[in-house]
């Protein structure tokens, strides 16, 4: 029986189709605009990578058991409406996010793992930098939705620090700031980025109450502009306190992260990857990153120019969000080298 599937009561999610370059089958997965990720069921993951569902189940459990992925942060039950005959039935179905999908793909050594990751990354980048990833097939069959989609595109284009430039502009900005010498680029290629000669002269030590006030001010500004909902900045649990605590913690009387650059990098990475808020993790992580640098007078270079401009910040946040767990140290070193004097 043919089944039509829609997402129940959630405008932040949309069905998108993945079609392998060497295949004829299209696989429908969920693009989550709010969480900036892709969701798929265990069965869908098995079909995409051509493996038995029991094999996929085993690898997912191992990824959680080994601590590679956090089960709570990477899985969710999503309500879907299925049309079966004349009836519409709503069910909550367990889905796994992009981190899990890619982890399984690499674990089963599927050649589609890299292709799917590249496809998913492009879809998410299209949403963040162009406004919306338009499904051309649906557009051709449902012309009456064109005007609505155009309005959504206009609205979404104002989001994310109102950047109007392409991802290429952002990448070029990172390269420009980061390639002050070929030696530094060579170290990046060889995974030999340095964390030496950093700034230990703190002006400001991060405090939970200060941070909450800053986030509330950001939220109020975005709400006034119609760019955030009540869920923006709402803590899901105590994980945000834990992130701040880990940044300023001491070991045998010494700071675990003894420099401004290390604390700033940890702040940006942990908020984006840890998802401590119901909504706005990338924006909050990016905001807290530059806010912390400014509090410590470390946001300008020797020429009085911001070390991290808007395009660099957007691209850096995207790079952190799409990075694999095993790339954590490399990503943090990249951030450090972008902001050190």
C-alpha positions in Angstrom: 0.0 0.0 0.0 1.3 3.4 -0.9 1.9 5.7 2.1 2.2 9.4 2.1 4.3 10.7 5.0 4.3 14.3 6.4 5.8 15.8 9.5 3.2 16.5 12.2 2.8 20.1 13.4 6.4 21.2 12.9 7.3 23.8 10.3 11.0 23.6 11.3 11.3 20.2 9.6 10.9 19.2 6.0 11.3 16.0 3.9 14.2 16.0 1.5 15.3 13.3 -0.9 18.8 11.9 -1.1 19.7 10.1 -4.4 23.2 8.5 -4.7 25.2 9.5 -7.7 25.4 5.9 -8.9 21.9 4.9 -7.8 18.3 5.2 -9.0 16.5 5.0 -5.6 15.7 8.2 -3.7 15.7 8.1 0.1 13.5 10.6 2.0 15.0 11.9 5.2 14.1 14.8 7.5 16.0 18.2 7.3 15.7 19.9 10.6 16.1 23.6 10.2 15.9 24.3 13.9 18.6 21.9 15.0 20.6 22.2 11.7 20.8 18.5 11.1 19.4 15.5 9.2 17.2 12.9 10.8 16.7 9.3 9.6 15.2 6.1 11.1 17.2 3.0 11.8 15.5 1.3 8.8 16.3 4.3 6.5 20.0 4.2 7.5 20.1 0.5 6.7 18.5 1.1 3.3 20.8 4.0 2.4 24.0 2.0 3.3 22.7 -1.3 2.0 23.1 -3.2 5.3 20.8 -5.3 7.4 18.8 -3.4 10.0 20.3 -5.6 12.8 23.8 -4.6 11.7 22.9 -0.9 11.9 21.3 -1.4 15.3 24.5 -3.0 16.6 26.7 -0.2 15.4 24.4 2.5 16.8 24.5 0.8 20.2 28.3 0.5 20.1 28.7 4.2 19.2 26.7 5.1 22.3 28.4 2.5 24.5 31.9 3.5 23.4 31.1 7.2 24.2 31.6 8.3 20.6 28.1 9.8 20.6 25.7 11.0 23.2 22.4 9.1 22.8 20.2 11.9 24.2 21.7 14.5 22.0 21.7 12.5 18.8 18.3 10.7 18.9 14.7 11.9 19.1 11.2 10.7 18.5 9.6 12.7 15.7 5.8 12.7 15.1 4.9 11.7 11.5 1.5 11.5 9.8 1.1 8.6 7.5 -1.8 8.4 5.1 -2.9 4.7 4.9 -5.9 4.4 2.7 -8.5 7.0 3.8 -7.0 7.3 7.2 -4.3 9.6 8.5 -2.3 8.1 11.4 0.2 10.0 13.5 3.0 8.1 15.2 6.1 9.1 17.0 9.1 7.3 15.4 12.6 7.1 16.7 15.1 9.0 14.5 18.9 9.5 14.6 20.7 12.7 13.6 23.5 13.2 11.1 26.3 12.4 13.5 24.8 8.9 14.0 24.1 8.4 10.3 27.7 9.2 9.3 29.2 7.2 12.2 27.2 4.1 11.0 28.3 4.7 7.4 31.9 4.7 8.3 31.6 1.8 10.7 30.0 -0.4 8.0 32.6 0.9 5.5 30.0 2.1 3.1 31.2 4.1 0.1 28.1 6.2 0.4 29.1 7.5 3.9 31.2 10.3 2.5 28.7 11.0 -0.3 25.8 11.3 2.1 27.8 13.5 4.5 28.7 15.9 1.6 25.1 15.9 0.4 23.7 16.6 3.9 26.3 19.3 4.5 25.3 21.0 1.2 21.6 20.9 2.1 22.2 22.5 5.5 24.5 25.1 4.0 21.9 26.0 1.4 19.4 26.6 4.2 21.7 28.6 6.4 23.2 30.8 3.7 20.5 31.0 1.0 17.4 30.6 3.1 15.8 27.3 2.1 16.8 24.2 0.2 14.0 24.0 -2.4 13.0 20.6 -3.6 12.6 21.2 -7.3 10.4 18.1 -7.9 7.9 19.3 -5.3 8.0 22.8 -6.8 7.1 21.6 -10.2 4.2 19.6 -9.0 2.9 22.2 -6.5 3.2 25.6 -8.2 0.7 27.1 -5.8 3.4 27.0 -3.0 5.9 29.2 -4.9 4.7 32.5 -3.4 4.8 31.0 0.2 8.3 29.6 -0.4 9.6 32.9 -1.7 8.3 34.7 1.4 10.0 32.1 3.6 13.3 32.6 1.6 13.1 36.4 2.2 12.6 35.9 5.9 15.3 33.3 6.4 17.8 35.3 4.5 17.7 37.9 7.3 18.8 35.4 9.8 22.2 34.3 11.0 23.7 37.8 11.5 22.0 39.0 8.3 24.9 37.7 6.2 24.2 38.1 2.4 27.4 36.5 1.2 28.0 33.0 0.0 29.8 30.2 1.8 32.8 30.7 -0.6 33.2 34.3 0.8 33.3 32.9 4.3 35.8 30.2 3.5 38.0 32.7 1.7 37.8 34.9 4.8 39.0 32.0 7.0 41.8 31.3 4.6 42.8 34.9 4.5 42.9 35.2 8.3 44.5 31.8 8.8 47.2 31.8 6.0 49.5 34.5 7.3 52.3 32.1 6.5 52.7 29.0 4.4 54.3 27.4 7.5 51.0 27.7 9.4 49.0 26.1 6.5 51.6 23.3 6.2 51.1 22.6 9.9 47.3 22.5 9.4 47.6 20.0 6.6 49.9 17.8 8.7 47.7 18.1 11.8 50.5 19.9 13.6 48.7 23.1 14.7 50.5 24.8 17.6 48.9 25.8 20.9 51.9 27.7 22.1 52.5 31.4 22.9 48.9 32.0 24.0 47.5 34.8 26.2 47.2 34.0 30.0 46.3 37.6 31.0 42.7 37.2 31.8 40.7 40.4 32.4 37.4 38.5 32.9 36.6 35.1 34.3 33.3 33.7 32.9 30.4 33.5 35.3 27.0 31.8 34.8 24.9 34.8 35.9 26.8 37.2 33.6 26.4 34.8 30.7 22.6 34.3 31.3 22.1 38.1 31.2 24.1 38.4 28.0 22.0 35.6 26.3 18.8 37.2 27.5 19.8 40.5 26.0 20.6 38.7 22.7 17.3 36.9 22.9 15.3 40.1 23.5 16.9 41.7 20.5 16.2 38.7 18.2 12.6 38.3 19.4 12.0 42.0 18.7 13.2 41.4 15.1 11.1 38.3 14.8 14.2 36.1 14.5 13.8 33.9 17.6 11.0 32.2 19.5 10.5 31.6 23.3 12.5 28.4 23.0 15.7 30.4 22.1 18.2 30.1 24.9 16.0 27.8 27.0 18.3 25.4 28.8 17.3 21.7 28.3 19.0 20.6 31.5 22.1 21.5 33.6 24.5 20.8 30.7 25.2 24.5 30.1 26.3 25.0 33.7 28.5 22.0 33.2 30.1 23.5 30.1 30.9 26.8 31.9 32.1 24.8 34.9 34.5 22.7 32.7 35.9 25.9 31.1 36.9 27.5 34.4 37.7 24.4 36.4 41.1 23.9 38.1 43.3 20.8 38.4 45.7 20.8 41.4 45.2 24.6 41.7 45.8 25.3 38.0 43.2 26.1 35.3 42.5 23.2 33.0 42.3 25.8 30.2 44.8 28.4 31.3 44.6 30.8 28.3 42.0 33.1 26.8 42.3 31.3 23.4 41.7 27.8 24.9 38.7 28.9 26.9 37.1 30.7 24.0 37.6 27.7 21.7 36.2 25.4 24.3 33.2 27.7 24.8 32.3 27.8 21.0 32.8 24.1 20.4 31.0 22.8 23.5 27.9 25.0 23.1 27.5 24.1 19.4 28.2 20.4 19.7 26.7 19.9 23.2 23.2 21.4 22.3 22.5 22.6 25.8 19.6 24.8 24.6 16.3 23.9 23.0 17.0 26.4 20.2 19.7 28.7 19.0 22.8 26.7 19.9 25.0 27.9 17.0 23.9 31.5 17.4 24.4 31.4 21.1 27.8 29.6 20.8 29.0 32.2 18.3 27.7 35.1 20.3 29.3 33.8 23.6 32.6 33.2 21.7 33.0 36.8 20.5 31.4 38.2 23.7 34.0 36.3 25.8 36.9 37.6 23.6 35.6 41.2 24.0 35.3 40.9 27.8 39.0 39.9 27.8 40.1 42.6 25.3 41.2 39.9 22.9 38.9 40.5 19.9 41.1 42.9 17.9 44.4 42.3 16.1 47.4 44.6 16.4 45.9 46.8 13.7 42.6 47.3 15.6 40.7 45.0 13.2 38.4 42.3 14.5 40.1 38.9 14.4 36.8 37.2 13.6 34.5 38.9 11.1 30.8 37.9 10.4 31.6 35.6 7.5 34.4 33.9 9.3 32.2 33.4 12.4 29.4 31.9 10.3 31.7 29.5 8.5 33.5 28.6 11.7 30.2 27.7 13.4 29.2 25.6 10.4 32.5 23.8 10.4 32.2 23.0 14.1 28.6 21.8 13.7 29.5 19.5 10.8 32.8 18.2 12.2 33.1 14.6 13.4 33.7 13.8 17.1 37.2 12.6 16.4 38.0 16.0 14.9 37.4 17.9 18.2 41.1 18.6 19.0 41.8 19.7 15.4 38.8 22.1 15.4 39.7 23.6 18.7 43.3 24.2 17.5 42.0 25.8 14.4 39.9 28.2 16.5 42.9 28.9 18.7 45.1 29.8 15.8 42.5 32.1 14.3 42.3 34.2 17.4 45.8 34.1 18.9 48.1 37.2 18.7 
